[in-house]
Amino acid sequence: MVTRSFTKLAAAVGGLGLSLFAGAGIASADPAIDSAINTTCSYPQVVAALNAQSPAAAAKFNNSAMAQGWLRSFLASPPPQRAQMAQQAEGMPGAAQYIGLIGQIAGTCNSF
């Protein structure tokens, strides 16, 4: 059974993916989330950055088909939909612990 922590991780990773797609400027209160919403990184780039930045979080992500599906959906969505997805994810208990990681991944995924 997939737990909420995996969903939160997926949301955070999705948020990170958004930060890597430099697209339309969707405003939010958190620069890490903004950069995730506007990311230009691909799914493989985001996953590679996640593996490099946080092997423990990457292990959880890699074992969750739900988290992987969420990230794929997030990255395939236009920025306004990503903003909505990120906002929903931010409201989940425990998601805040991944915001810093999202910012790190968003800042480095173009290198992968």
Biopython code that builds the backbone (N, CA, C, O; Angstrom):
import numpy as np
from Bio.PDB.StructureBuilder import StructureBuilder

atoms = [
    (1, "MET", "N", (0.838, -1.177, 0.000)),
    (1, "MET", "CA", (0.000, 0.000, 0.000)),
    (1, "MET", "C", (0.880, 1.236, 0.000)),
    (1, "MET", "O", (1.841, 1.327, 0.764)),
    (2, "VAL", "N", (0.551, 2.175, -0.850)),
    (2, "VAL", "CA", (1.325, 3.408, -0.947)),
    (2, "VAL", "C", (0.851, 4.353, 0.145)),
    (2, "VAL", "O", (-0.350, 4.570, 0.307)),
    (3, "THR", "N", (1.777, 4.904, 0.881)),
    (3, "THR", "CA", (1.423, 5.785, 1.983)),
    (3, "THR", "C", (1.363, 7.230, 1.523)),
    (3, "THR", "O", (1.766, 7.571, 0.411)),
    (4, "ARG", "N", (0.854, 8.062, 2.404)),
    (4, "ARG", "CA", (0.787, 9.485, 2.097)),
    (4, "ARG", "C", (2.178, 10.080, 1.933)),
    (4, "ARG", "O", (2.354, 11.044, 1.188)),
    (5, "SER", "N", (3.165, 9.518, 2.620)),
    (5, "SER", "CA", (4.515, 10.050, 2.503)),
    (5, "SER", "C", (5.019, 9.880, 1.080)),
    (5, "SER", "O", (5.748, 10.737, 0.580)),
    (6, "PHE", "N", (4.644, 8.790, 0.415)),
    (6, "PHE", "CA", (5.030, 8.622, -0.981)),
    (6, "PHE", "C", (4.315, 9.639, -1.848)),
    (6, "PHE", "O", (4.899, 10.178, -2.788)),
    (7, "THR", "N", (3.067, 9.904, -1.542)),
    (7, "THR", "CA", (2.318, 10.895, -2.289)),
    (7, "THR", "C", (2.946, 12.269, -2.096)),
    (7, "THR", "O", (3.057, 13.049, -3.041)),
    (8, "LYS", "N", (3.351, 12.554, -0.876)),
    (8, "LYS", "CA", (3.995, 13.828, -0.579)),
    (8, "LYS", "C", (5.327, 13.932, -1.314)),
    (8, "LYS", "O", (5.675, 14.979, -1.860)),
    (9, "LEU", "N", (6.061, 12.825, -1.315)),
    (9, "LEU", "CA", (7.331, 12.806, -2.026)),
    (9, "LEU", "C", (7.090, 13.035, -3.506)),
    (9, "LEU", "O", (7.816, 13.792, -4.149)),
    (10, "ALA", "N", (6.080, 12.388, -4.041)),
    (10, "ALA", "CA", (5.754, 12.569, -5.454)),
    (10, "ALA", "C", (5.399, 14.017, -5.736)),
    (10, "ALA", "O", (5.820, 14.587, -6.743)),
    (11, "ALA", "N", (4.628, 14.599, -4.850)),
    (11, "ALA", "CA", (4.242, 15.990, -5.017)),
    (11, "ALA", "C", (5.467, 16.882, -4.958)),
    (11, "ALA", "O", (5.600, 17.812, -5.753)),
    (12, "ALA", "N", (6.346, 16.609, -4.038)),
    (12, "ALA", "CA", (7.551, 17.404, -3.912)),
    (12, "ALA", "C", (8.443, 17.239, -5.120)),
    (12, "ALA", "O", (8.982, 18.211, -5.649)),
    (13, "VAL", "N", (8.594, 16.009, -5.550)),
    (13, "VAL", "CA", (9.419, 15.756, -6.729)),
    (13, "VAL", "C", (8.772, 16.392, -7.941)),
    (13, "VAL", "O", (9.457, 16.951, -8.798)),
    (14, "GLY", "N", (7.459, 16.311, -8.015)),
    (14, "GLY", "CA", (6.740, 16.972, -9.095)),
    (14, "GLY", "C", (6.966, 18.464, -9.043)),
    (14, "GLY", "O", (7.150, 19.110, -10.074)),
    (15, "GLY", "N", (6.951, 19.006, -7.849)),
    (15, "GLY", "CA", (7.235, 20.423, -7.677)),
    (15, "GLY", "C", (8.630, 20.753, -8.128)),
    (15, "GLY", "O", (8.874, 21.805, -8.719)),
    (16, "LEU", "N", (9.537, 19.858, -7.851)),
    (16, "LEU", "CA", (10.905, 20.041, -8.296)),
    (16, "LEU", "C", (10.947, 20.023, -9.810)),
    (16, "LEU", "O", (11.617, 20.852, -10.426)),
    (17, "GLY", "N", (10.249, 19.100, -10.404)),
    (17, "GLY", "CA", (10.188, 19.019, -11.854)),
    (17, "GLY", "C", (9.654, 20.300, -12.439)),
    (17, "GLY", "O", (10.125, 20.754, -13.481)),
    (18, "LEU", "N", (8.690, 20.881, -11.790)),
    (18, "LEU", "CA", (8.127, 22.136, -12.256)),
    (18, "LEU", "C", (9.168, 23.238, -12.240)),
    (18, "LEU", "O", (9.216, 24.065, -13.149)),
    (19, "SER", "N", (9.984, 23.252, -11.233)),
    (19, "SER", "CA", (10.978, 24.308, -11.127)),
    (19, "SER", "C", (12.006, 24.218, -12.237)),
    (19, "SER", "O", (12.688, 25.199, -12.535)),
    (20, "LEU", "N", (12.121, 23.071, -12.838)),
    (20, "LEU", "CA", (13.099, 22.885, -13.884)),
    (20, "LEU", "C", (12.565, 23.259, -15.257)),
    (20, "LEU", "O", (13.340, 23.430, -16.198)),
    (21, "PHE", "N", (11.270, 23.387, -15.378)),
    (21, "PHE", "CA", (10.677, 23.773, -16.656)),
    (21, "PHE", "C", (10.515, 25.279, -16.678)),
    (21, "PHE", "O", (9.626, 25.814, -16.015)),
    (22, "ALA", "N", (11.352, 25.967, -17.422)),
    (22, "ALA", "CA", (11.252, 27.431, -17.479)),
    (22, "ALA", "C", (10.137, 27.794, -18.434)),
    (22, "ALA", "O", (10.328, 27.840, -19.649)),
    (23, "GLY", "N", (8.979, 28.050, -17.871)),
    (23, "GLY", "CA", (7.815, 28.353, -18.689)),
    (23, "GLY", "C", (7.144, 29.614, -18.210)),
    (23, "GLY", "O", (7.803, 30.562, -17.782)),
    (24, "ALA", "N", (5.830, 29.619, -18.284)),
    (24, "ALA", "CA", (5.047, 30.784, -17.879)),
    (24, "ALA", "C", (5.261, 31.071, -16.405)),
    (24, "ALA", "O", (5.448, 30.150, -15.611)),
    (25, "GLY", "N", (5.234, 32.313, -16.046)),
    (25, "GLY", "CA", (5.462, 32.702, -14.662)),
    (25, "GLY", "C", (4.225, 32.560, -13.804)),
    (25, "GLY", "O", (3.403, 33.474, -13.738)),
    (26, "ILE", "N", (4.087, 31.442, -13.157)),
    (26, "ILE", "CA", (2.987, 31.218, -12.232)),
    (26, "ILE", "C", (3.508, 31.594, -10.849)),
    (26, "ILE", "O", (4.546, 31.098, -10.412)),
    (27, "ALA", "N", (2.784, 32.469, -10.171)),
    (27, "ALA", "CA", (3.273, 32.962, -8.888)),
    (27, "ALA", "C", (2.821, 32.079, -7.732)),
    (27, "ALA", "O", (1.683, 31.610, -7.695)),
    (28, "SER", "N", (3.721, 31.866, -6.805)),
    (28, "SER", "CA", (3.384, 31.195, -5.551)),
    (28, "SER", "C", (4.225, 31.848, -4.466)),
    (28, "SER", "O", (5.046, 32.723, -4.738)),
    (29, "ALA", "N", (4.008, 31.412, -3.240)),
    (29, "ALA", "CA", (4.730, 32.007, -2.122)),
    (29, "ALA", "C", (6.120, 31.417, -1.945)),
    (29, "ALA", "O", (6.910, 31.953, -1.168)),
    (30, "ASP", "N", (6.443, 30.344, -2.631)),
    (30, "ASP", "CA", (7.712, 29.660, -2.433)),
    (30, "ASP", "C", (8.516, 29.605, -3.731)),
    (30, "ASP", "O", (8.056, 29.021, -4.711)),
    (31, "PRO", "N", (9.714, 30.205, -3.754)),
    (31, "PRO", "CA", (10.541, 30.201, -4.970)),
    (31, "PRO", "C", (10.887, 28.792, -5.451)),
    (31, "PRO", "O", (11.013, 28.575, -6.656)),
    (32, "ALA", "N", (11.044, 27.831, -4.539)),
    (32, "ALA", "CA", (11.351, 26.453, -4.948)),
    (32, "ALA", "C", (10.196, 25.877, -5.753)),
    (32, "ALA", "O", (10.411, 25.183, -6.747)),
    (33, "ILE", "N", (8.982, 26.160, -5.330)),
    (33, "ILE", "CA", (7.807, 25.669, -6.043)),
    (33, "ILE", "C", (7.659, 26.402, -7.367)),
    (33, "ILE", "O", (7.320, 25.790, -8.379)),
    (34, "ASP", "N", (7.909, 27.704, -7.369)),
    (34, "ASP", "CA", (7.839, 28.476, -8.616)),
    (34, "ASP", "C", (8.780, 27.895, -9.659)),
    (34, "ASP", "O", (8.399, 27.726, -10.818)),
    (35, "SER", "N", (9.996, 27.592, -9.256)),
    (35, "SER", "CA", (10.955, 27.068, -10.220)),
    (35, "SER", "C", (10.542, 25.681, -10.695)),
    (35, "SER", "O", (10.808, 25.322, -11.842)),
    (36, "ALA", "N", (9.904, 24.903, -9.845)),
    (36, "ALA", "CA", (9.422, 23.585, -10.257)),
    (36, "ALA", "C", (8.297, 23.733, -11.281)),
    (36, "ALA", "O", (8.250, 23.001, -12.269)),
    (37, "ILE", "N", (7.415, 24.661, -11.044)),
    (37, "ILE", "CA", (6.291, 24.886, -11.948)),
    (37, "ILE", "C", (6.779, 25.300, -13.330)),
    (37, "ILE", "O", (6.152, 24.967, -14.336)),
    (38, "ASN", "N", (7.870, 26.005, -13.385)),
    (38, "ASN", "CA", (8.371, 26.545, -14.648)),
    (38, "ASN", "C", (9.576, 25.793, -15.216)),
    (38, "ASN", "O", (10.273, 26.320, -16.082)),
    (39, "THR", "N", (9.826, 24.602, -14.755)),
    (39, "THR", "CA", (11.008, 23.849, -15.166)),
    (39, "THR", "C", (10.991, 23.447, -16.644)),
    (39, "THR", "O", (9.931, 23.321, -17.255)),
    (40, "THR", "N", (12.164, 23.254, -17.191)),
    (40, "THR", "CA", (12.309, 22.749, -18.561)),
    (40, "THR", "C", (12.942, 21.358, -18.543)),
    (40, "THR", "O", (13.227, 20.792, -19.598)),
    (41, "CYS", "N", (13.159, 20.816, -17.368)),
    (41, "CYS", "CA", (13.786, 19.495, -17.241)),
    (41, "CYS", "C", (12.811, 18.379, -17.609)),
    (41, "CYS", "O", (11.598, 18.493, -17.433)),
    (42, "SER", "N", (13.381, 17.317, -18.117)),
    (42, "SER", "CA", (12.602, 16.128, -18.459)),
    (42, "SER", "C", (12.495, 15.218, -17.236)),
    (42, "SER", "O", (13.181, 15.414, -16.233)),
    (43, "TYR", "N", (11.634, 14.238, -17.343)),
    (43, "TYR", "CA", (11.490, 13.251, -16.264)),
    (43, "TYR", "C", (12.832, 12.575, -15.950)),
    (43, "TYR", "O", (13.210, 12.498, -14.781)),
    (44, "PRO", "N", (13.565, 12.080, -16.970)),
    (44, "PRO", "CA", (14.859, 11.449, -16.656)),
    (44, "PRO", "C", (15.838, 12.411, -15.966)),
    (44, "PRO", "O", (16.596, 11.991, -15.093)),
    (45, "GLN", "N", (15.829, 13.677, -16.343)),
    (45, "GLN", "CA", (16.718, 14.648, -15.703)),
    (45, "GLN", "C", (16.341, 14.853, -14.237)),
    (45, "GLN", "O", (17.213, 14.908, -13.370)),
    (46, "VAL", "N", (15.047, 14.966, -13.963)),
    (46, "VAL", "CA", (14.591, 15.180, -12.596)),
    (46, "VAL", "C", (14.941, 13.965, -11.728)),
    (46, "VAL", "O", (15.416, 14.114, -10.602)),
    (47, "VAL", "N", (14.703, 12.775, -12.258)),
    (47, "VAL", "CA", (15.000, 11.559, -11.501)),
    (47, "VAL", "C", (16.507, 11.437, -11.258)),
    (47, "VAL", "O", (16.925, 11.048, -10.167)),
    (48, "ALA", "N", (17.314, 11.761, -12.251)),
    (48, "ALA", "CA", (18.772, 11.706, -12.076)),
    (48, "ALA", "C", (19.219, 12.702, -11.011)),
    (48, "ALA", "O", (20.069, 12.386, -10.179)),
    (49, "ALA", "N", (18.651, 13.894, -11.038)),
    (49, "ALA", "CA", (18.996, 14.895, -10.026)),
    (49, "ALA", "C", (18.553, 14.431, -8.642)),
    (49, "ALA", "O", (19.278, 14.611, -7.664)),
    (50, "LEU", "N", (17.374, 13.839, -8.557)),
    (50, "LEU", "CA", (16.884, 13.318, -7.278)),
    (50, "LEU", "C", (17.815, 12.236, -6.753)),
    (50, "LEU", "O", (18.162, 12.237, -5.572)),
    (51, "ASN", "N", (18.221, 11.315, -7.617)),
    (51, "ASN", "CA", (19.139, 10.253, -7.208)),
    (51, "ASN", "C", (20.460, 10.817, -6.702)),
    (51, "ASN", "O", (21.028, 10.301, -5.740)),
    (52, "ALA", "N", (20.948, 11.867, -7.340)),
    (52, "ALA", "CA", (22.211, 12.477, -6.944)),
    (52, "ALA", "C", (22.081, 13.304, -5.658)),
    (52, "ALA", "O", (22.980, 13.284, -4.817)),
    (53, "GLN", "N", (20.966, 14.028, -5.502)),
    (53, "GLN", "CA", (20.793, 14.945, -4.374)),
    (53, "GLN", "C", (20.362, 14.254, -3.087)),
    (53, "GLN", "O", (20.773, 14.645, -1.994)),
    (54, "SER", "N", (19.526, 13.218, -3.223)),
    (54, "SER", "CA", (19.005, 12.565, -2.030)),
    (54, "SER", "C", (18.720, 11.094, -2.308)),
    (54, "SER", "O", (17.594, 10.734, -2.650)),
    (55, "PRO", "N", (19.736, 10.241, -2.164)),
    (55, "PRO", "CA", (19.530, 8.812, -2.415)),
    (55, "PRO", "C", (18.400, 8.206, -1.581)),
    (55, "PRO", "O", (17.701, 7.313, -2.061)),
    (56, "ALA", "N", (18.206, 8.665, -0.355)),
    (56, "ALA", "CA", (17.137, 8.109, 0.483)),
    (56, "ALA", "C", (15.763, 8.460, -0.079)),
    (56, "ALA", "O", (14.892, 7.595, -0.178)),
    (57, "ALA", "N", (15.565, 9.722, -0.447)),
    (57, "ALA", "CA", (14.287, 10.127, -1.042)),
    (57, "ALA", "C", (14.107, 9.447, -2.394)),
    (57, "ALA", "O", (12.994, 9.057, -2.749)),
    (58, "ALA", "N", (15.182, 9.303, -3.140)),
    (58, "ALA", "CA", (15.121, 8.645, -4.450)),
    (58, "ALA", "C", (14.717, 7.185, -4.296)),
    (58, "ALA", "O", (13.962, 6.667, -5.119)),
    (59, "ALA", "N", (15.203, 6.517, -3.266)),
    (59, "ALA", "CA", (14.843, 5.117, -3.040)),
    (59, "ALA", "C", (13.344, 4.988, -2.791)),
    (59, "ALA", "O", (12.702, 4.085, -3.327)),
    (60, "LYS", "N", (12.783, 5.883, -1.983)),
    (60, "LYS", "CA", (11.336, 5.875, -1.733)),
    (60, "LYS", "C", (10.582, 6.136, -3.035)),
    (60, "LYS", "O", (9.611, 5.452, -3.357)),
    (61, "PHE", "N", (11.048, 7.132, -3.770)),
    (61, "PHE", "CA", (10.403, 7.485, -5.039)),
    (61, "PHE", "C", (10.460, 6.321, -6.030)),
    (61, "PHE", "O", (9.456, 5.989, -6.661)),
    (62, "ASN", "N", (11.614, 5.716, -6.161)),
    (62, "ASN", "CA", (11.797, 4.627, -7.125)),
    (62, "ASN", "C", (10.973, 3.385, -6.788)),
    (62, "ASN", "O", (10.724, 2.550, -7.658)),
    (63, "ASN", "N", (10.553, 3.261, -5.537)),
    (63, "ASN", "CA", (9.725, 2.132, -5.118)),
    (63, "ASN", "C", (8.237, 2.459, -5.120)),
    (63, "ASN", "O", (7.431, 1.648, -4.663)),
    (64, "SER", "N", (7.862, 3.618, -5.621)),
    (64, "SER", "CA", (6.463, 4.023, -5.619)),
    (64, "SER", "C", (5.982, 4.332, -7.038)),
    (64, "SER", "O", (6.306, 5.374, -7.609)),
    (65, "ALA", "N", (5.214, 3.415, -7.581)),
    (65, "ALA", "CA", (4.640, 3.646, -8.913)),
    (65, "ALA", "C", (3.729, 4.868, -8.896)),
    (65, "ALA", "O", (3.637, 5.585, -9.893)),
    (66, "MET", "N", (3.061, 5.108, -7.780)),
    (66, "MET", "CA", (2.184, 6.269, -7.669)),
    (66, "MET", "C", (2.978, 7.571, -7.744)),
    (66, "MET", "O", (2.577, 8.506, -8.438)),
    (67, "ALA", "N", (4.085, 7.632, -7.042)),
    (67, "ALA", "CA", (4.928, 8.827, -7.070)),
    (67, "ALA", "C", (5.492, 9.052, -8.472)),
    (67, "ALA", "O", (5.526, 10.184, -8.954)),
    (68, "GLN", "N", (5.929, 7.989, -9.117)),
    (68, "GLN", "CA", (6.480, 8.106, -10.472)),
    (68, "GLN", "C", (5.416, 8.588, -11.445)),
    (68, "GLN", "O", (5.684, 9.435, -12.297)),
    (69, "GLY", "N", (4.210, 8.048, -11.319)),
    (69, "GLY", "CA", (3.106, 8.478, -12.188)),
    (69, "GLY", "C", (2.746, 9.926, -11.957)),
    (69, "GLY", "O", (2.461, 10.662, -12.902)),
    (70, "TRP", "N", (2.759, 10.340, -10.696)),
    (70, "TRP", "CA", (2.439, 11.730, -10.382)),
    (70, "TRP", "C", (3.466, 12.666, -11.021)),
    (70, "TRP", "O", (3.106, 13.685, -11.610)),
    (71, "LEU", "N", (4.733, 12.314, -10.902)),
    (71, "LEU", "CA", (5.774, 13.163, -11.476)),
    (71, "LEU", "C", (5.667, 13.229, -12.991)),
    (71, "LEU", "O", (5.813, 14.301, -13.579)),
    (72, "ARG", "N", (5.417, 12.100, -13.621)),
    (72, "ARG", "CA", (5.247, 12.093, -15.085)),
    (72, "ARG", "C", (4.084, 13.003, -15.486)),
    (72, "ARG", "O", (4.193, 13.784, -16.432)),
    (73, "SER", "N", (2.987, 12.894, -14.767)),
    (73, "SER", "CA", (1.813, 13.717, -15.049)),
    (73, "SER", "C", (2.123, 15.197, -14.826)),
    (73, "SER", "O", (1.744, 16.051, -15.628)),
    (74, "PHE", "N", (2.801, 15.476, -13.751)),
    (74, "PHE", "CA", (3.180, 16.844, -13.412)),
    (74, "PHE", "C", (4.028, 17.472, -14.514)),
    (74, "PHE", "O", (3.753, 18.587, -14.958)),
    (75, "LEU", "N", (5.053, 16.759, -14.950)),
    (75, "LEU", "CA", (5.962, 17.289, -15.957)),
    (75, "LEU", "C", (5.303, 17.405, -17.329)),
    (75, "LEU", "O", (5.708, 18.234, -18.143)),
    (76, "ALA", "N", (4.293, 16.582, -17.588)),
    (76, "ALA", "CA", (3.585, 16.622, -18.868)),
    (76, "ALA", "C", (2.510, 17.710, -18.903)),
    (76, "ALA", "O", (1.963, 18.007, -19.965)),
    (77, "SER", "N", (2.210, 18.298, -17.760)),
    (77, "SER", "CA", (1.150, 19.303, -17.652)),
    (77, "SER", "C", (1.679, 20.705, -17.950)),
    (77, "SER", "O", (2.867, 20.978, -17.772)),
    (78, "PRO", "N", (0.794, 21.588, -18.402)),
    (78, "PRO", "CA", (1.190, 22.991, -18.591)),
    (78, "PRO", "C", (1.353, 23.669, -17.224)),
    (78, "PRO", "O", (0.797, 23.196, -16.233)),
    (79, "PRO", "N", (2.103, 24.764, -17.164)),
    (79, "PRO", "CA", (2.355, 25.438, -15.882)),
    (79, "PRO", "C", (1.121, 25.733, -15.029)),
    (79, "PRO", "O", (1.184, 25.545, -13.814)),
    (80, "PRO", "N", (0.001, 26.185, -15.601)),
    (80, "PRO", "CA", (-1.145, 26.436, -14.715)),
    (80, "PRO", "C", (-1.634, 25.162, -13.997)),
    (80, "PRO", "O", (-2.019, 25.213, -12.829)),
    (81, "GLN", "N", (-1.614, 24.050, -14.691)),
    (81, "GLN", "CA", (-2.022, 22.795, -14.059)),
    (81, "GLN", "C", (-0.973, 22.335, -13.051)),
    (81, "GLN", "O", (-1.319, 21.789, -12.004)),
    (82, "ARG", "N", (0.293, 22.549, -13.354)),
    (82, "ARG", "CA", (1.360, 22.215, -12.403)),
    (82, "ARG", "C", (1.200, 23.015, -11.127)),
    (82, "ARG", "O", (1.382, 22.494, -10.027)),
    (83, "ALA", "N", (0.857, 24.293, -11.282)),
    (83, "ALA", "CA", (0.666, 25.140, -10.102)),
    (83, "ALA", "C", (-0.448, 24.589, -9.229)),
    (83, "ALA", "O", (-0.334, 24.584, -8.003)),
    (84, "GLN", "N", (-1.513, 24.130, -9.848)),
    (84, "GLN", "CA", (-2.623, 23.554, -9.104)),
    (84, "GLN", "C", (-2.188, 22.263, -8.411)),
    (84, "GLN", "O", (-2.521, 22.035, -7.248)),
    (85, "MET", "N", (-1.449, 21.428, -9.125)),
    (85, "MET", "CA", (-0.968, 20.171, -8.550)),
    (85, "MET", "C", (-0.021, 20.438, -7.380)),
    (85, "MET", "O", (-0.084, 19.762, -6.354)),
    (86, "ALA", "N", (0.849, 21.422, -7.543)),
    (86, "ALA", "CA", (1.802, 21.766, -6.481)),
    (86, "ALA", "C", (1.069, 22.304, -5.259)),
    (86, "ALA", "O", (1.422, 21.986, -4.123)),
    (87, "GLN", "N", (0.045, 23.123, -5.498)),
    (87, "GLN", "CA", (-0.727, 23.681, -4.387)),
    (87, "GLN", "C", (-1.414, 22.559, -3.607)),
    (87, "GLN", "O", (-1.439, 22.584, -2.376)),
    (88, "GLN", "N", (-1.962, 21.592, -4.309)),
    (88, "GLN", "CA", (-2.595, 20.460, -3.643)),
    (88, "GLN", "C", (-1.562, 19.673, -2.840)),
    (88, "GLN", "O", (-1.835, 19.248, -1.717)),
    (89, "ALA", "N", (-0.391, 19.485, -3.410)),
    (89, "ALA", "CA", (0.659, 18.726, -2.737)),
    (89, "ALA", "C", (1.160, 19.456, -1.494)),
    (89, "ALA", "O", (1.444, 18.824, -0.477)),
    (90, "GLU", "N", (1.270, 20.774, -1.571)),
    (90, "GLU", "CA", (1.740, 21.549, -0.429)),
    (90, "GLU", "C", (0.811, 21.416, 0.764)),
    (90, "GLU", "O", (1.245, 21.542, 1.909)),
    (91, "GLY", "N", (-0.465, 21.164, 0.505)),
    (91, "GLY", "CA", (-1.434, 21.031, 1.574)),
    (91, "GLY", "C", (-1.392, 19.689, 2.291)),
    (91, "GLY", "O", (-2.094, 19.491, 3.283)),
    (92, "MET", "N", (-0.580, 18.775, 1.800)),
    (92, "MET", "CA", (-0.500, 17.447, 2.405)),
    (92, "MET", "C", (0.456, 17.463, 3.589)),
    (92, "MET", "O", (1.531, 18.059, 3.518)),
    (93, "PRO", "N", (0.063, 16.806, 4.682)),
    (93, "PRO", "CA", (0.962, 16.740, 5.847)),
    (93, "PRO", "C", (2.298, 16.098, 5.465)),
    (93, "PRO", "O", (2.332, 15.063, 4.800)),
    (94, "GLY", "N", (3.373, 16.713, 5.884)),
    (94, "GLY", "CA", (4.702, 16.163, 5.631)),
    (94, "GLY", "C", (5.351, 16.624, 4.347)),
    (94, "GLY", "O", (6.540, 16.383, 4.139)),
    (95, "ALA", "N", (4.605, 17.279, 3.484)),
    (95, "ALA", "CA", (5.158, 17.705, 2.204)),
    (95, "ALA", "C", (6.226, 18.788, 2.386)),
    (95, "ALA", "O", (7.157, 18.881, 1.586)),
    (96, "ALA", "N", (6.097, 19.593, 3.418)),
    (96, "ALA", "CA", (7.033, 20.687, 3.654)),
    (96, "ALA", "C", (8.470, 20.205, 3.783)),
    (96, "ALA", "O", (9.397, 20.937, 3.437)),
    (97, "GLN", "N", (8.671, 18.988, 4.274)),
    (97, "GLN", "CA", (10.030, 18.487, 4.447)),
    (97, "GLN", "C", (10.753, 18.321, 3.118)),
    (97, "GLN", "O", (11.979, 18.219, 3.100)),
    (98, "TYR", "N", (10.029, 18.291, 2.012)),
    (98, "TYR", "CA", (10.646, 18.089, 0.707)),
    (98, "TYR", "C", (10.867, 19.382, -0.080)),
    (98, "TYR", "O", (11.463, 19.345, -1.157)),
    (99, "ILE", "N", (10.405, 20.512, 0.428)),
    (99, "ILE", "CA", (10.511, 21.777, -0.301)),
    (99, "ILE", "C", (11.970, 22.134, -0.588)),
    (99, "ILE", "O", (12.292, 22.535, -1.706)),
    (100, "GLY", "N", (12.842, 21.998, 0.386)),
    (100, "GLY", "CA", (14.261, 22.301, 0.172)),
    (100, "GLY", "C", (14.871, 21.403, -0.882)),
    (100, "GLY", "O", (15.650, 21.858, -1.719)),
    (101, "LEU", "N", (14.522, 20.138, -0.842)),
    (101, "LEU", "CA", (15.023, 19.186, -1.830)),
    (101, "LEU", "C", (14.537, 19.559, -3.227)),
    (101, "LEU", "O", (15.285, 19.457, -4.200)),
    (102, "ILE", "N", (13.299, 19.984, -3.318)),
    (102, "ILE", "CA", (12.741, 20.400, -4.605)),
    (102, "ILE", "C", (13.558, 21.555, -5.168)),
    (102, "ILE", "O", (13.873, 21.579, -6.358)),
    (103, "GLY", "N", (13.894, 22.499, -4.321)),
    (103, "GLY", "CA", (14.704, 23.630, -4.765)),
    (103, "GLY", "C", (16.072, 23.199, -5.265)),
    (103, "GLY", "O", (16.565, 23.718, -6.267)),
    (104, "GLN", "N", (16.686, 22.248, -4.565)),
    (104, "GLN", "CA", (18.002, 21.733, -4.986)),
    (104, "GLN", "C", (17.896, 21.041, -6.338)),
    (104, "GLN", "O", (18.720, 21.269, -7.224)),
    (105, "ILE", "N", (16.902, 20.212, -6.491)),
    (105, "ILE", "CA", (16.737, 19.459, -7.737)),
    (105, "ILE", "C", (16.427, 20.403, -8.894)),
    (105, "ILE", "O", (16.956, 20.251, -9.995)),
    (106, "ALA", "N", (15.570, 21.369, -8.630)),
    (106, "ALA", "CA", (15.212, 22.336, -9.667)),
    (106, "ALA", "C", (16.438, 23.116, -10.148)),
    (106, "ALA", "O", (16.547, 23.472, -11.322)),
    (107, "GLY", "N", (17.337, 23.367, -9.230)),
    (107, "GLY", "CA", (18.520, 24.129, -9.575)),
    (107, "GLY", "C", (19.610, 23.335, -10.276)),
    (107, "GLY", "O", (20.548, 23.919, -10.819)),
    (108, "THR", "N", (19.500, 22.026, -10.271)),
    (108, "THR", "CA", (20.563, 21.204, -10.835)),
    (108, "THR", "C", (20.128, 20.253, -11.940)),
    (108, "THR", "O", (20.988, 19.703, -12.628)),
    (109, "CYS", "N", (18.850, 20.039, -12.139)),
    (109, "CYS", "CA", (18.402, 18.990, -13.076)),
    (109, "CYS", "C", (18.827, 19.243, -14.524)),
    (109, "CYS", "O", (18.978, 18.294, -15.293)),
    (110, "ASN", "N", (19.017, 20.481, -14.897)),
    (110, "ASN", "CA", (19.455, 20.762, -16.272)),
    (110, "ASN", "C", (20.872, 20.258, -16.536)),
    (110, "ASN", "O", (21.309, 20.198, -17.686)),
    (111, "SER", "N", (21.582, 19.898, -15.479)),
    (111, "SER", "CA", (22.941, 19.369, -15.616)),
    (111, "SER", "C", (22.966, 17.867, -15.819)),
    (111, "SER", "O", (24.033, 17.286, -16.019)),
    (112, "PHE", "N", (21.810, 17.234, -15.772)),
    (112, "PHE", "CA", (21.751, 15.772, -15.895)),
    (112, "PHE", "C", (21.194, 15.356, -17.235)),
    (112, "PHE", "O", (21.073, 14.162, -17.510)),
]
sb = StructureBuilder()
sb.init_structure("model")
sb.init_model(0)
sb.init_chain("A")
sb.init_seg("    ")
for serial, (resi, resn, name, xyz) in enumerate(atoms, 1):
    if name == "N":
        sb.init_residue(resn, " ", resi, " ")
    sb.init_atom(name, np.array(xyz, "f"), 0.0, 1.0, " ", f" {name:<3s}", serial, name[0])
structure = sb.get_structure()
